Amino acid sequence: MTTPQRRPAPQRPVRCAVIGYGPSHSFGRQHGRWLSASPDLDWVAVCDQDSARLDAAKNDFPHLQTFSDVNQLLASDAVDMVSIVTPHHTHAPLALAAIAAGKHVVVDKAMCLTVAEATAMIDAANAAGVMLAVFHTRRHDGNFRAIQETVASGAIGEVFHVELSGGGYHRPRDWWFSRKALSGGAFYYWGPHAIDWVLSLIPGRVQGVTGFYHKKLWPEVDIEDQTRALLRFENGAVADITWSHADASADLARKPLWRILGTHGAIVDTGAGAGSGLLTEIEGPVSGAIRTITIDGETRQTADVPYKTSDWATFYQDVADHLLRGKPVPVSGEAGRRTIAVFEAAERSSRTGQTEPVAFDSGGQ
């Protein structure tokens, strides 16, 4: 197999554009702020089809060059890298167009809708010698960082069971995400974070996925009411991930966000203060603590371990370090594809009633 020819490293600072300025949680604006936190990156442009959003971007950041036509942006020699912050169904075509134009690409989660799209993006980036990175920045959440550090320390022994649960009882609102053809379905909202966390936490290949998808409510909305995926890893560990719009018990008997069992203890995290952190646009650290239970013989100890600081902007510094210094891509296209492959296996399983394999899963993350 021929090794792809890498394009020469861009000059410092790397000139960056954001495609999609809003309005969903102001994520386009936030991407710009995160990348601007790196001295190695220069946010120079924004692209959006909505003129009002471009006006808002110019008002917020007067130095930005604005584009209403993505093809004009991609033709600009003044842009080295683009961050794609648009509805899910546009991720693959925009990424492929940017790669064809010789741009390095960061694509927000979910990476795309299908494994086939993910593979096309990976192959195109390899052939063009440009970077493809997937914005799974929730790896930098303060609670997950505390969980990851605790697990890595061996304090609870070998992890063999993980539960992640989120949602409540509410009709999905009327926006693009509530259309399955545009979003991928209910799992594609919070699910990419959950799947990526689990794949980062448990080593090894996913042996199979069993999925349960329910659609009983709100016929005018075609995404699922509840999605659940059971992942079995080759080392025997199991992860149980649920996202629900139909959990009427949530307010009275809310499950913890995280429940992690190890051979010598456990971790429980209610998620209080954790889930809202990203949506407050890093106005300040989100406080909280995970509860650890450790067992040594007959001795059982519980402790509250404070969340670490959420360092979401680290992702873009890692991108800069890759482009300028040859360090690893923070979240590669292959890592992003694993998440999409789990979704595909879960939905396929919900139809067949069988545990399904995960495409392209080699266990790397």
C-alpha positions, 0 to 999 in steps of 0.5 A: 500500500502506498503511503499518502503524501503529506502536504507541507506543514502550514506556517504559524499561525494556521489560518482558520475559518468556521463554517456555520455560525449558529444558532444552535448553542452558538457553537460556531461562535464557540469554535472560533473562541476555542481556536482563538485561544491557541497562539498557533491558530488565527481565526480569519473567516466565517461562512454561513448562508444566513446573512443575519448570522454573518452580521452577528459574527462581524459584530462579535468579531470585526476582524473576520472576513465573511462568506455566504458561499462555501465554495468562495471560502474554500477557494480562498488562499487565505484559509488553511483549515476549516471547522465544520459546525453545521447540521449532521447531514452536511458534514460529509459533503462539506468535508469532502469539498474542503479536502478537495480544496486542500484544506485541513478539516475539523468536523463537529460531532457527529462526524457524519451519518453513515460509516460509508460517509466516514470512510469516504472522508478518511480516504479523501483526506489520506489521498490529499495529505490533509488532516481530518479531525473529529471534534469530540471535545467532551473528552475534556469535560471536567467530570470525565477527566476525573473519571478517566484519571480515577480509572487509570489509577487502578483505584477501582480495579478493572472496569467491567461494567459502565452505564451512561443514561441521559434524557427525560420526558419531552417532545423533541422540539421542531428543528433540523435535529428532529428529522432523522434524515438530517440528524441521524436520529435521537442517538446522534445528539448526546450519543456521540459524546457517550459512545466516544467516552466509553470507547476512550475509557474501555480498551480493546475492540467492541465484540458486538452491539445490541440495540433497542430503539422505540418509536411510540410517541409524537408521530409528527417527529420521526426521530426515536423516542428512546435509544439504547445500546449494549456494547460488549468488548472483547475483554468481557466489559459491557457498556449500557448507554441510553438516551430518552425523550420518553423517560417520565420517571426522570425527575423523580428517580433520575439515574446517575449520569455515570455508573462504573463498576470495577473489580475493586470498587465503583464510580458514580457521577450524578452529572449535576453541573457537568452536562450544562458546562459546555452550554454555558460557553465556558463562562467559568469552571463547572463544579461538582464531584464524582463519588468513588467507592473502593474496596480493599479486603473488608475495608470499604471507603467512599470519597468525593473526587472533585471534577477537574477543570474542563479544558475544551480549548485544549482540542484546538491546541492539539490540532495546532500541535499536529499541524505544526509539530507532527504530534498525533491528531487529537481525534482522528477520522478513524476514531470518529468512524468508530462512534458512527459504526456503533450507531449503525450496529445498534440500529441494525440490531434493533431491527434484526433482534440480533447482536451485530458486529461493529464495522472497522473496529480495531479497538483504537481510539 
